[in-house]
């Protein structure tokens, strides 16, 4: 009896015999699609929390008597911790299996969400929020890894397309869902429910993950985790972020400048350590040889600057709309709706456009974002605060949203195309980290400008509105400037990217 060929491979024909028809692609078990739902529930939670909290910031400010720096830490701390956990978590998953890394990270994320809502002061909230970001960074890499393992090549594209849609929906509905929750539960406790909305989703996902996710699904890979490199990178980024967030609140004392210098030194030491590991044949956290490709270096800067540019706009608008203009959290959430709709439309067309236009889709995307942000800045600069309305921002935010959708989906593909195929996995990890670091730094800079220029000269609503509108215009000018820098760096990328 002849040996049965591996599933999905055609049987060899005897000499002289007619060639057997090619075997049909392997069917995807129903269990795999059920497991995908579990993975996407986790992804939904992690990315929902990047945007849902924005509209809760003013109520957190009044409920906990939180400082301006605390509001920046709530967003920046989450993003930075999330980004720093991505690469080591992926490597741990390669070593011990991705199922239990996903389960552990999701359990910690759910628990951290509980403690965020239970916080009684701003320090407790920031610590819980950072823990939440770390946990998100632990389990999110397992999502893409498990999709790779569970789905054959012919079905993998559909699975990743569904994941992309989940990412778009979760980030788009965050501000609106946050506004609805605060509207329903009130400003005193509504912000706590914004975090607790993760609890039922997390418990259901944990039970389903234990049952449905495969324990094994590929060869375990023994890779070094480079703890010293991770420590140096984390310390350097934190040393840079702390003075950016705390400096304006404290009047920029000497230690803030010294800490910035120390952060730069730590980043330099990190680079030297990575070079040393690479020369010894070890496995560095960030492979230095990736940066031998000038286009990749430009792409990494592009990822950092782009995410720094657009992440802060709803931080600014949420505070302006609620603390400055006196609108509700729901009204502040609805301001972001045109951007969300534009992002979904742009993302839906980005794959087709990137095949047709190549790099031009990224040029078009960053150009639209720049136009939209400059338009928003001009509206805030030229319109009296008492006459500001969401209708004035509808068109520019929609334009920026379409551009964002066109950029977000294909940008990593073009940046990865600047390195050899064998380096694609490491390059993708670096890009993901830089996106999150960019978001953290962007919020820190925008928050520093927003609160550093805020000068309320009277107790009337008009004086408060005028002061917040002026500061928001300054903050949006920074975001618009960063988006223009991102537009320029797009031209460092190749004109075409290979089909994944």
C-alpha positions as CSV (number, residue, x, y, z in Angstrom):
1,X,0.0,0.0,0.0
2,X,1.5,3.3,-1.0
3,X,2.4,6.0,1.6
4,X,-0.3,8.6,2.0
5,X,1.1,12.1,1.2
6,X,0.9,14.9,3.7
7,X,-2.4,16.7,3.7
8,X,-2.6,19.4,1.1
9,X,0.2,17.9,-1.2
10,X,-0.6,16.0,-4.4
11,X,0.3,12.3,-4.7
12,X,3.3,11.5,-6.9
13,X,2.3,9.8,-10.2
14,X,4.0,6.6,-11.3
15,X,6.4,6.9,-14.2
16,X,4.4,7.2,-17.5
17,X,1.1,7.7,-15.7
18,X,-1.1,10.7,-16.2
19,X,-0.5,13.4,-13.7
20,X,-3.1,13.4,-10.9
21,X,-5.2,16.5,-10.6
22,X,-3.9,18.9,-7.9
23,X,-5.4,18.3,-4.5
24,X,-7.9,20.9,-3.4
25,X,-6.7,23.3,-0.6
26,X,-7.1,21.9,2.9
27,X,-10.4,22.7,4.6
28,X,-10.4,24.9,7.6
29,X,-11.9,23.2,10.7
30,X,-14.9,25.0,12.3
31,X,-12.9,25.0,15.5
32,X,-10.3,27.3,13.9
33,X,-12.9,29.9,13.1
34,X,-14.3,29.7,16.6
35,X,-10.8,30.1,18.0
36,X,-10.4,33.2,15.7
37,X,-13.4,34.8,17.4
38,X,-11.7,34.3,20.8
39,X,-8.5,35.9,19.5
40,X,-10.3,38.8,18.1
41,X,-12.2,39.4,21.3
42,X,-8.8,40.0,22.9
43,X,-7.6,42.2,20.1
44,X,-10.9,44.2,20.3
45,X,-10.3,44.8,24.1
46,X,-6.7,45.9,23.7
47,X,-7.4,48.4,20.9
48,X,-10.7,49.6,22.2
49,X,-8.8,50.8,25.3
50,X,-6.5,53.0,23.1
51,X,-9.4,55.3,22.2
52,X,-12.3,54.7,24.6
53,X,-10.5,56.4,27.5
54,X,-10.0,59.7,25.7
55,X,-13.5,60.9,26.4
56,X,-13.3,59.8,30.0
57,X,-10.3,62.0,30.8
58,X,-12.2,65.2,31.8
59,X,-14.4,63.2,34.2
60,X,-11.3,61.4,35.6
61,X,-9.8,64.8,36.1
62,X,-12.7,66.1,38.2
63,X,-13.5,62.8,40.0
64,X,-9.9,62.1,41.2
65,X,-8.7,65.7,41.2
66,X,-6.1,64.4,38.8
67,X,-3.3,66.6,37.5
68,X,-2.8,67.4,33.8
69,X,0.3,65.2,33.8
70,X,-1.8,62.3,35.0
71,X,-4.1,62.6,32.0
72,X,-1.1,62.3,29.7
73,X,0.2,59.3,31.7
74,X,-3.1,57.5,31.4
75,X,-2.7,57.5,27.6
76,X,1.1,57.5,27.2
77,X,1.8,55.0,29.9
78,X,-0.6,52.5,28.3
79,X,0.9,53.0,24.8
80,X,4.5,52.8,25.9
81,X,4.0,49.7,28.1
82,X,2.1,48.0,25.3
83,X,4.9,48.7,22.8
84,X,7.8,47.6,25.1
85,X,6.1,44.2,25.8
86,X,5.5,43.3,22.1
87,X,8.8,41.8,21.1
88,X,9.8,39.9,24.2
89,X,6.2,38.5,24.5
90,X,6.4,37.2,20.9
91,X,9.7,35.5,21.7
92,X,8.3,33.9,24.9
93,X,5.4,32.6,22.9
94,X,7.8,31.0,20.4
95,X,9.5,29.2,23.3
96,X,6.6,28.0,25.4
97,X,3.6,28.1,23.1
98,X,1.3,31.0,22.2
99,X,-1.9,29.7,23.8
100,X,-0.8,30.2,27.4
101,X,0.9,33.5,26.6
102,X,-2.4,34.8,25.2
103,X,-4.3,33.4,28.2
104,X,-2.0,34.9,30.8
105,X,-1.8,38.3,29.1
106,X,-5.6,38.4,28.7
107,X,-6.1,37.4,32.3
108,X,-3.7,40.2,33.5
109,X,-5.4,42.7,31.2
110,X,-8.8,41.9,32.6
111,X,-7.6,42.1,36.2
112,X,-5.8,45.4,35.4
113,X,-9.1,46.8,33.9
114,X,-10.8,45.9,37.2
115,X,-8.2,47.8,39.2
116,X,-8.3,50.8,36.8
117,X,-12.0,51.2,37.7
118,X,-11.3,50.7,41.4
119,X,-8.6,53.4,41.6
120,X,-9.2,56.0,44.3
121,X,-6.4,58.3,43.3
122,X,-4.4,59.3,40.2
123,X,-1.3,57.3,41.1
124,X,-3.3,54.0,41.5
125,X,-5.0,54.7,38.1
126,X,-1.7,55.3,36.3
127,X,-0.1,52.2,37.8
128,X,-3.1,50.0,36.8
129,X,-3.2,51.6,33.4
130,X,0.5,50.8,32.8
131,X,-0.1,47.2,33.9
132,X,-3.0,47.1,31.5
133,X,-0.7,48.2,28.7
134,X,1.9,45.6,29.5
135,X,-0.7,42.9,29.6
136,X,-2.0,44.0,26.2
137,X,1.5,43.9,24.8
138,X,1.9,40.4,26.1
139,X,-1.2,38.8,24.4
140,X,-1.5,40.7,21.2
141,X,1.5,39.1,19.4
142,X,0.0,35.7,20.1
143,X,-3.1,36.7,18.0
144,X,-1.2,36.9,14.8
145,X,1.1,34.0,15.7
146,X,-1.9,31.7,16.3
147,X,-3.7,32.8,13.1
148,X,-0.5,31.8,11.3
149,X,-0.5,28.4,13.0
150,X,-4.3,27.6,12.8
151,X,-5.1,28.6,9.2
152,X,-3.6,27.2,6.0
153,X,-2.2,29.7,3.4
154,X,-5.4,29.7,1.3
155,X,-7.6,30.9,4.3
156,X,-5.0,33.0,6.2
157,X,-5.7,36.1,4.1
158,X,-9.4,36.0,5.0
159,X,-8.5,35.5,8.7
160,X,-6.2,38.5,8.7
161,X,-8.8,40.6,6.8
162,X,-11.3,39.9,9.6
163,X,-8.6,40.9,12.1
164,X,-8.0,44.2,10.2
165,X,-11.7,44.9,10.3
166,X,-11.8,44.2,14.0
167,X,-8.9,46.7,14.6
168,X,-10.7,49.4,12.6
169,X,-14.1,48.9,14.3
170,X,-12.6,48.7,17.9
171,X,-10.6,51.9,17.5
172,X,-13.4,53.7,15.7
173,X,-16.2,53.0,18.2
174,X,-14.1,53.7,21.3
175,X,-14.9,57.4,21.8
176,X,-18.6,56.9,21.0
177,X,-18.9,53.9,23.3
178,X,-17.0,55.8,26.0
179,X,-19.4,58.7,25.7
180,X,-22.5,56.5,25.8
181,X,-21.2,54.8,29.0
182,X,-20.5,58.1,30.8
183,X,-23.9,59.4,29.6
184,X,-25.6,56.3,31.0
185,X,-23.7,56.0,34.3
186,X,-23.0,59.6,35.1
187,X,-19.7,61.5,35.3
188,X,-18.9,60.3,38.9
189,X,-18.8,56.6,38.1
190,X,-19.1,56.4,34.3
191,X,-15.4,56.6,33.8
192,X,-15.0,53.5,36.0
193,X,-17.5,51.5,33.8
194,X,-15.4,52.6,30.8
195,X,-12.7,50.2,32.2
196,X,-15.1,47.6,33.6
197,X,-16.6,47.0,30.2
198,X,-13.6,44.8,29.6
199,X,-14.6,42.4,32.5
200,X,-17.4,40.4,30.9
201,X,-15.6,40.3,27.6
202,X,-12.4,39.2,29.2
203,X,-14.1,36.4,31.3
204,X,-15.9,35.0,28.3
205,X,-12.7,35.2,26.2
206,X,-10.6,33.4,28.9
207,X,-13.1,30.5,29.2
208,X,-13.3,30.1,25.4
209,X,-9.5,30.4,25.0
210,X,-8.9,27.6,27.5
211,X,-11.2,25.4,25.5
212,X,-10.7,26.3,21.9
213,X,-7.1,27.6,21.3
214,X,-4.6,24.9,20.2
215,X,-1.9,24.0,22.7
216,X,0.6,23.2,20.0
217,X,0.7,24.3,16.4
218,X,4.2,24.6,15.3
219,X,7.8,24.0,16.3
220,X,8.9,25.6,19.5
221,X,11.7,28.0,18.8
222,X,14.5,28.6,21.4
223,X,15.3,32.3,21.2
224,X,17.0,34.6,23.6
225,X,14.8,37.3,25.1
226,X,17.6,39.9,25.7
227,X,16.5,41.2,29.1
228,X,19.4,43.7,29.4
229,X,18.5,45.2,26.0
230,X,14.8,45.4,27.1
231,X,15.8,47.1,30.4
232,X,18.0,49.7,28.7
233,X,15.4,50.5,26.1
234,X,12.6,50.7,28.7
235,X,14.7,52.9,31.0
236,X,15.8,55.2,28.2
237,X,12.2,55.7,26.9
238,X,10.8,56.3,30.3
239,X,13.6,58.8,31.1
240,X,12.6,60.7,28.0
241,X,8.9,60.4,28.6
242,X,8.9,61.5,32.3
243,X,10.2,65.1,31.7
244,X,8.0,65.5,28.6
245,X,4.9,64.8,30.7
246,X,5.9,66.3,34.0
247,X,8.1,69.2,32.9
248,X,5.4,71.8,32.1
249,X,3.5,70.9,35.2
250,X,6.6,71.6,37.4
251,X,8.0,74.5,35.6
252,X,10.8,72.6,33.9
253,X,13.3,72.3,36.8
254,X,16.9,71.2,36.2
255,X,16.2,67.5,36.8
256,X,13.9,67.4,33.8
257,X,16.7,68.4,31.4
258,X,19.2,66.0,33.1
259,X,16.7,63.2,32.8
260,X,16.3,63.9,29.1
261,X,20.1,63.7,28.7
262,X,20.1,60.5,30.7
263,X,17.4,59.0,28.4
264,X,19.5,59.8,25.3
265,X,22.5,58.1,26.9
266,X,20.5,55.0,27.8
267,X,19.2,54.7,24.2
268,X,22.9,55.0,23.0
269,X,23.9,52.3,25.5
270,X,21.0,50.1,24.2
271,X,22.3,50.5,20.6
272,X,25.8,49.6,21.7
273,X,24.6,46.6,23.6
274,X,22.6,45.3,20.6
275,X,25.6,45.7,18.4
276,X,27.7,43.7,20.9
277,X,25.1,40.9,21.0
278,X,24.9,40.7,17.2
279,X,28.8,40.5,16.9
280,X,28.7,37.6,19.4
281,X,26.1,35.8,17.3
282,X,23.4,36.2,20.0
283,X,19.8,37.3,19.5
284,X,19.4,41.0,20.2
285,X,16.0,42.6,20.9
286,X,16.3,44.8,17.9
287,X,18.7,43.4,15.2
288,X,21.1,46.2,14.3
289,X,21.6,44.9,10.8
290,X,18.1,46.0,9.9
291,X,19.3,49.6,10.0
292,X,21.9,48.9,7.4
293,X,19.0,49.5,5.0
294,X,18.6,53.3,4.8
295,X,15.0,52.9,3.6
296,X,14.1,50.8,6.7
297,X,15.6,53.5,8.9
298,X,13.4,56.1,7.2
299,X,10.4,53.8,7.5
300,X,10.9,53.4,11.2
301,X,11.1,57.1,11.7
302,X,7.9,57.4,9.6
303,X,6.1,54.9,11.8
304,X,7.2,56.8,15.0
305,X,6.4,60.3,13.7
306,X,3.1,59.3,12.0
307,X,1.7,57.7,15.2
308,X,2.9,60.7,17.2
309,X,1.0,63.0,14.9
310,X,-2.5,61.6,14.8
311,X,-2.8,59.9,18.2
312,X,-3.0,63.1,20.1
313,X,-5.8,64.8,18.2
314,X,-8.6,63.2,20.2
315,X,-6.8,63.7,23.4
316,X,-6.8,67.4,22.6
317,X,-10.4,67.5,21.2
318,X,-11.9,65.6,24.1
319,X,-10.4,68.0,26.7
320,X,-11.4,71.0,24.6
321,X,-15.0,69.8,24.0
322,X,-15.7,68.9,27.7
323,X,-13.4,70.8,30.0
324,X,-13.2,73.9,27.7
325,X,-16.6,74.1,26.0
326,X,-18.7,72.3,28.6
327,X,-20.1,69.6,26.3
328,X,-20.9,66.1,27.5
329,X,-18.7,63.0,27.0
330,X,-21.1,61.7,24.4
331,X,-21.0,64.9,22.4
332,X,-17.2,64.8,22.6
333,X,-17.3,61.2,21.4
334,X,-19.5,62.1,18.4
335,X,-17.0,64.7,17.3
336,X,-14.6,61.8,16.4
337,X,-17.3,60.0,14.3
338,X,-16.3,61.5,10.9
339,X,-12.7,60.5,11.5
340,X,-13.8,56.9,12.4
341,X,-16.1,56.6,9.3
342,X,-13.3,58.0,7.1
343,X,-10.8,55.5,8.6
344,X,-13.1,52.6,7.9
345,X,-13.7,53.7,4.3
346,X,-10.0,54.3,3.7
347,X,-8.9,51.0,5.2
348,X,-11.5,49.1,3.1
349,X,-10.0,50.5,-0.1
350,X,-6.3,50.6,1.0
351,X,-5.4,47.1,-0.2
352,X,-6.8,47.6,-3.7
353,X,-5.3,51.1,-3.9
354,X,-1.8,49.8,-2.8
355,X,-1.9,47.2,-5.5
356,X,-2.9,49.8,-8.1
357,X,-0.8,52.8,-7.0
358,X,2.0,51.3,-4.9
359,X,3.6,53.8,-2.5
360,X,1.3,56.6,-3.8
361,X,-1.4,55.3,-1.5
362,X,0.8,56.1,1.5
363,X,1.7,59.5,-0.1
364,X,-2.0,60.2,-0.6
365,X,-2.9,59.0,3.0
366,X,-0.3,61.1,4.8
367,X,-1.2,64.1,2.5
368,X,-4.9,63.8,3.4
369,X,-4.1,63.5,7.1
370,X,-1.9,66.6,6.9
371,X,-4.6,68.6,5.1
372,X,-7.2,67.5,7.6
373,X,-5.1,68.4,10.6
374,X,-4.1,71.7,9.2
375,X,-7.8,72.4,8.5
376,X,-8.7,71.5,12.1
377,X,-5.9,73.8,13.4
378,X,-7.2,76.7,11.3
379,X,-10.7,76.2,12.5
380,X,-9.6,76.3,16.1
381,X,-7.3,79.2,15.5
382,X,-9.8,81.4,13.5
383,X,-13.2,80.5,15.0
384,X,-14.3,82.2,18.3
385,X,-14.5,79.6,21.0
386,X,-18.2,80.2,21.6
387,X,-18.9,79.5,18.0
388,X,-17.1,76.2,17.7
389,X,-19.3,73.2,16.8
390,X,-18.8,69.6,15.6
391,X,-20.1,70.6,12.2
392,X,-17.1,72.9,11.6
393,X,-14.8,69.8,12.1
394,X,-16.9,67.3,10.2
395,X,-15.2,67.6,6.8
396,X,-11.6,68.0,7.9
397,X,-11.8,65.1,10.3
398,X,-13.4,62.9,7.7
399,X,-10.6,63.8,5.2
400,X,-8.0,63.0,7.9
401,X,-9.8,59.8,8.7
402,X,-9.8,58.6,5.0
403,X,-6.1,59.4,4.9
404,X,-5.5,57.5,8.1
405,X,-7.3,54.4,6.8
406,X,-5.3,54.5,3.6
407,X,-2.0,54.7,5.6
408,X,-2.6,52.4,8.6
409,X,-3.4,49.2,6.7
410,X,-0.5,49.0,4.2
411,X,2.3,51.0,5.8
412,X,4.0,48.1,7.6
413,X,4.0,46.1,4.3
414,X,5.9,48.8,2.6
415,X,8.4,49.3,5.4
416,X,9.1,45.6,5.7
417,X,9.7,45.5,2.0
418,X,12.9,47.6,2.6
419,X,14.6,44.5,4.2
420,X,15.3,41.0,3.1
421,X,12.5,38.5,3.3
422,X,14.4,36.5,5.9
423,X,14.3,39.6,8.2
424,X,10.6,40.4,7.8
425,X,9.5,39.0,11.2
426,X,12.1,41.0,13.1
427,X,11.3,44.1,11.0
428,X,7.6,43.8,11.7
429,X,8.3,43.6,15.5
430,X,10.4,46.8,15.4
431,X,7.7,48.7,13.4
432,X,5.0,47.6,15.9
433,X,7.1,48.9,18.8
434,X,7.9,52.1,17.1
435,X,4.2,52.8,16.4
436,X,3.4,52.4,20.1
437,X,6.4,54.5,21.2
438,X,5.4,57.1,18.7
439,X,1.9,57.2,20.2
440,X,3.3,57.6,23.7
441,X,5.7,60.4,22.8
442,X,3.1,62.1,20.7
443,X,0.6,62.3,23.6
444,X,3.4,63.5,25.9
445,X,4.4,66.3,23.6
446,X,0.8,67.3,22.7
447,X,-0.2,67.2,26.4
448,X,2.8,69.3,27.4
449,X,1.9,71.9,24.8
450,X,-1.8,71.9,25.6
451,X,-1.4,72.3,29.3
452,X,1.8,74.4,29.1
453,X,0.0,77.1,27.0
454,X,-3.3,77.0,29.0
455,X,-3.8,80.3,30.7
456,X,-7.3,80.9,32.0
457,X,-7.6,84.6,33.0
458,X,-11.2,84.6,34.3
459,X,-13.9,82.4,35.9
460,X,-16.5,82.9,33.2
461,X,-17.4,80.0,30.8
462,X,-16.3,82.3,27.9
463,X,-12.8,82.8,29.5
464,X,-12.4,79.1,30.0
465,X,-13.5,78.3,26.5
466,X,-11.2,80.9,24.9
467,X,-8.2,79.6,26.9
468,X,-8.8,76.0,26.0
469,X,-9.5,76.8,22.3
470,X,-6.2,78.7,22.1
471,X,-4.2,75.9,23.8
472,X,-5.9,73.3,21.6
473,X,-5.0,75.2,18.5
474,X,-1.3,75.2,19.7
475,X,-1.5,71.4,20.3
476,X,-3.1,70.8,16.9
477,X,-0.3,72.8,15.3
478,X,2.2,70.3,16.7
479,X,0.1,67.4,15.4
480,X,-0.2,68.9,12.0
481,X,3.6,69.6,11.9
482,X,4.4,66.0,12.7
483,X,2.0,64.8,10.0
484,X,3.9,66.9,7.5
485,X,7.2,65.4,8.6
486,X,5.6,61.9,8.2
487,X,4.5,62.9,4.7
488,X,8.1,63.7,3.8
489,X,9.4,60.4,5.2
490,X,7.0,58.4,3.0
491,X,9.3,59.0,0.1
492,X,12.1,57.0,1.7
493,X,10.0,53.8,1.1
494,X,10.1,51.7,-2.1
495,X,7.6,52.5,-4.8
496,X,6.2,49.0,-4.7
497,X,5.9,46.4,-2.0
498,X,5.7,42.6,-2.7
499,X,2.3,40.9,-2.2
500,X,2.3,39.3,1.3
